[in-house]
Amino acid sequence: MQAHQNISELLSPYILGVLLSTGIGLILGLEREYDKIKDEQGFAGIRTFPIVAIIGFMLGSLYETYTPWLVIVSLATIILFLGISHLSIVQKHSMTGITTNLALIATFILGIMVSGHLYKESIATAVIVVTLLSLKTTFRSFIKNITPEELFAFIKFSIIALLILPFLPDKDYGPEGLLNPFEIGAIVVIVSFLNFIGYFLVKYVGSKKGILLTAILGGLISSTAVAWIYASRSRESPELSKKYAAGIIIASAIMFPRLAVLAYIFNSAVLSYLAIPFALLTVVCLAASLLLIRRDTEQPNTDINLGNPLNIWNAIGFGGIYVAILFAVFYGNKFFGESGLYYSALIAGLADTDAITISMAKFALLDEKLSLASNVVIAATLSNMTVKLGIAFFKGSKKTGRLVGYSFGAVVLLGILYILLNSWIN
């Protein structure tokens, strides 16, 4: 007890603030010092940044005693000093950036935040800033490889997410109040964002890095697209049928965790009902794909061209599919009961599993029918697996169709048994 009291006395709020400010300054200063050594330019490093952070903390601690203008004038003075310093450096070096200057201003403000006892917030901000500073080379390499189509897709996504979505009315319209423009827009943005992640993972991580990794990442976007591409290639190169079949199977395996994430976003409770069947079906697919690929040494073409990362018409089309499924689920349940939901799921699964998963997650949120909702989602995935089996069978080589058939047949059988068992228990 005495030792704890001594430590508390030693680490007074002021001393703790100084230490945190010093740590934040060291984090940022270390990165700038390293960058300065590499580029042989810069004027601030591992000593300057901690001092600036401490000055910010000291001034922030004094403004309550004196005046807030102390902080405001000091910040303006630092900005003016850095501006004059930058101009003098530009006269000597024609090419120079302002990143270090901005980092120093941020460090000063972080010191002020520490004086306001925003400890967690200031540390988190410092970590984000230093991460952005350290990723300069990665960002430059990334930007060099971006195509105009990808850049425009990112701009369009930003316009939809930041300029259009916030202004959509958050009100219920239409029969039974099923149409909420903001909610529909948010769903389109979330699904488009997940597709964005999958697209760039395929491009920068998975492409030509092995069929399993590429198929896994491709499955984050569209396992149906992977099935279509790999089935076609298996017919062109029948000797690689086993590997392409493995790619189709493992891309489909990723469908289950992807849908689990979507279900969790819109209704976390339904995930507990989907976890066991989805895990079981994923393991079956993974085991089948590993058995097919483990002894083959020849590498097939694994490149997957999944098109535009954000096609506006596809995004609008997804919104339309979601609205159609929303009505199908509501009226199917209203007029035909549980059987109507299953019919809707089987039809929806032929085109898209994301929309029916989101719709059933929200349906369970309203009616608290979690078990039924999970069964309907599973039925939709089985319908979708049947579509991909048809693609592999009719578009791929005979061997690919047969191997995919064995795996997907087992998945469909297990899924049906689980639905029947779950329905009987509940």
N, C-alpha and C positions, 0 to 999 in steps of 0.2 A: 504493500500500500504506500509506504514511504517512497519507494523507488518510482512508483507511478506518479506520485505527487511531484517529485523532483523533475521528472520528464515533462510533466504538464507545465511546470513553472519555467523550465528551460525553453520549451517550444511554445512561447507565447504566440498569439495570433499574428503579431508583427513579424517575429522570427520565422514562423511557418510560411507567411506570405513571401518573405525574402527568399527563402529556400525554394519555394515553388516557382517564383519568378526566375530565379537563377537556373533552375532545371529547364524551364521552358526556353529560356535564352540559349542554353547549352544545346538543346535538341536542334533548334533552328540554326544556331551558329556553327555547329559541327557539320551540318549538311552544306552550308554556304562556304565554309573553310575548305571542304573537300572539293567543291565545285570551283573555288578560286584557284586551288592548286592545279587542277586539270586545265583550266582555261588561261591561267596566268593573268587573270584580270580580277577586278573586284576590289573593294576597299573595306569590307566588313566581314568579320569571320567569328571565330570561336570566342573572342574576348568582347567584341563590340556588342553582339546580340544579347548576352546576359546583362551587360551594363544598361542597355536600352530598356530591357524588361524590368530591371530593378528601378530605374528612373521612373518608369511608368507606374510601378507599384508605389513608390514613395510619394509621387505627386497625387496619385489616387487616394492615398491614405491621409494626405494633408488638406484635401479640398473641403472636407466637412468642417475642419477647424478654421479655414480661411475663406476661400471662395471657389466655386466651380470653375470660374474663369481661369484659375491657375492651370487646370488640366487643358482647357480649350486653347489658351494661348500657347502652352507648351507644345501641344500637338501641331498647331499651326506653325510654330517655330521649327519643329523637326521637319515638317513637310517642306518648308521654305529652304532650310539648310540642305536637305537631300536634293531639292530641285536645282539649287546653285551648284552643288557638287556634281550632279549629273551633267549639267551643261559644261562644266570644266573638263569632265572626262570625255564627253563627246568631241570636244575640240582636239583631243589627243588621239582618240580612237573613233573612227567614223562609224563603226558598228558596235553598239553596246545596248544592252537591255536595261529595263527598269525593275527587273524581278527582285533584286536585292533591296532596292529602295522600298518597294512595296512590302517585302518581308520585314524590314526594319519597322515600318509603320505598324504592321500587324503585331509585331513583338511588343511595341510600346503600348498598344491598346490591350494586349493580353495581360501585361503587367497591371494596367488599370483594372481589368476584370478580376484579377487576383485580389486586389485591394477591396473589391466589392464582395469578397468571399465566394465568387463564382469559380471554385476550384475545379470541379469536374468539367465544367463547360470550357474553361480556358485550356485545360490539358487536352481535351478532345479536339478543340480547335487547332491547337499547336500540332497535334498528330496529323490532322488532315492537311494543314499547310505544309508540313515537312514532307508528307507523302507526295503532294503535288510538286514540290520542288525537286524531289529526288527522281521523279518519273520523267524528267525532261527528255532524256534520250529515247525512252520507250514511247512517249507521246509523238516525238518527231518521226520515229520509225513507223508508228501506227498511221500517222497522217500521210506519209509518203505512199502508203499502200492503199489508201482510201480512193475509191473510184468516184467520179462525179455522180453516178447513180446512187451510191451509198451516202454521199454527202447530202444530196437532195432528199433522200429518204429520211435522214436524221432531221433535216430542217422541217420536213412535213410532219414528222412525229412531234417535234417541239411545238409546232403551231397547233396541232391537235390537242396535245397534253397541256400546254401552258396558256394558249390564247383562246381556244374554242371551248374546251371542257369546263373551265371555271365559270363560263357565262351561260351554260346550258341550264334551263330551269329545273330545279330540284322539286318537281311536283308530279303527282300522279295524274295521268290522262287515260282516255280510252275506256273500253268496257272493263268493269271490275278494277279500274285503276292500275292496270298491268303495265302501262307504259310510263316510265320515268326517264326523260331524256338524259338527265345527269347520270343516272345509274347505268343506262345503256352505254353512254359515252365512256364512263369510267371502266366498264368491262372491256370495251374495245381497246382502250389505252393499256390496261393491264396485260391483256393477251398479246397485243402488239409489242409491248416491252419485253415480255418473255421470249417472243419470237426474235426480237432484236438481239437479245443475249445469245440465243442459240445460233443465230446466223453468224455473228462475229466469232463465237467459239469455234464453229466449224471452219471459218476462214483462217483464223490465226493460230488455232491450236490443233484441230483435228485433221484438216485437209492433208491428205497424203501422209498421214502419220500412223497408218495401220487401220485395217478395216473395222476393228472393234471400237477403237476410240472415235473414229470418224462417224460410224453408225450411231454410237451413243449420243454424240453431240448433235448429229442430224435428227435423232429422235426427239430432241428438245424442241425442234421446230415442227416437223411433220414426219411421223413414222410412215405414213402413207406415201409421201414423196420418196423416201428412202427405198421403200418396197418397189415402187415403180422404176426407179433408176437402176437398182441392183438386179431386179428381175430382167430388165432389158439387157444388162451387161452379161448376165449368166447365159443368155441365149447366144450372145456374140462370142463368149468364151466358155463353152460347156465344161472344159476341164477345171474351171474355177467355181463350179456350181456350189460346192460345199461352203466355200468362203462367202460367196454372195448370199447364200441362204442364211449363214450365221449372221451376216450384217442385217438382213431383213428381220430376223428373230430378235436380235439384241436391240435394234431401234424400236421395235414394238414393246420390248421390256421396259424401255424408258417412258413409254406412254403412261404406265401406272404411277410411278412417282411424280410425273409432271401433273397428272390429274389430281393426285393427292394434295399437291401444293395449291392448286386452284381451289379445291374443295375447302382446304384449310383457310384460305384467304376469305372466302365468303361465308363459311360456317365451320368453325373449328371443331364443333361437337361431332360432325359427321365423319371426321377423320378417324375417330376411334372405331367406327364401324367398317371403314374401308381399309384400315391398316393391315389386318390379318389377311383378307383375301388378296389385296394388292401385293403384299409381300410374298405370298405363296405363288401367285401367277408370275411375278417378276423373277423369283428364284427358278421356276420351271424354265422360263425363256433363257435366263442367263446360263443355266446348266446345259441346255440344249445347244446354245451357240458355242460355248466353250468346248463341248465334245466334238463339234464339227470342225473347229478351227485349230485345235491343239497340236495336231500332227502335221499339218500342212506347212510347208516352208515357202512356197511360191506366193508372192505378193500380188494380188490383183490391183486394178485401178480403183482407188478408194476415193477419188475426188468426187465431191457432191456439189452440183450447182443447184442451189435452192432458190435462185432468182433474186428478185428485188427484196431487200430486207423489210420494206414497208410499201406495199402496193395499196394505194388508196381504195381502189375498187374492191380488193380483197378484204380490207378492213371494213368497208361499208357492207360488203357481202356477209362478213361474219356477224355484224350487227343485225342484219336482216335475218340470218339464220337463228340467232339468239332470240329475237322477237318472235319468230315463227314457233320455235320450240317452247317459248314461254307460254304462248297461247295454247299450243298442243298439250302441254303438261296440265295447264289449268282446266281446260275443257275436257281433256281426256279423263282426268280424275273426277270431274264434276258429273259427266254423263256415263262413264264406263267404270268408274272406281279404279282399283289397283291395276286391273288388266289394261285400262286405257293408258296408264303410265308406262307399262311395259311395251305396248305397241308404239308409243311415242319414242321410247328409248331405242327400240330396234330400228325404227325408221331414221331417227336422228344419227345413230351410230354409223349409218351408211355414208354420211357426209362429214360429220364432225363430232368428236367426243367432248371437246372443251365446252361447247355451248350447253349441252345437256347436263354436264357435270355442274356447271355454275347454276343452271336453272334448278336442278334438284337440290343443290346445297341451300339455295334460297327457299325452295319449297319446304324443306325440312325445318328451316328456321321459323317459318310461319306456323306450320301444322305439327311440329315436333314429331314427325314420323321418320326418325333417323334410320331405322332398320330398313324400312321400305325404300327410302331415298338411296341408300347404299346399294340395295339390290338392283334398283333401276339403273344406277350408274354402271354397275358391273355388267348388266345386260347390254347396255350401250357399247361398252368396250368389247364384249364378245361379238356383237354385230360388226364392229369395226375390224376386229381380227379376221372375221369371215371375209370381209371385203379385201383385205390384204392377202389372204390366202388365195382368193380368186385371181388377184393380180399376179402373184407368184406362179400360180398354176397355168394361167392362160398366156401370160406375157414372158415368163421365164423359161429356162430349160426344163426338161422333164424331171431331172434330178433335183433341181432347186424346188420345183413345185412339190415333189414328193417329200423332201426333207422338211420344208416349211409346213406341209400338211401334217406330218407326224407331230411336230411341236405345237402348232396352233390347234390341232385336234385335241391334244392333251389339255391345253389351256381352256378351250371351250368346254370340254367335258368337266373339268374341275370347277369352272365358273358356274356351270349349270347346277352341278351337285351342291355347291356352296349356297346358291340362291334357294334351291329347294330345301336344304337343311335349315338355313336361316329363317325362311318363311314358316317352316314347320315349328321351329322353336319359338318364334315370336308370334 
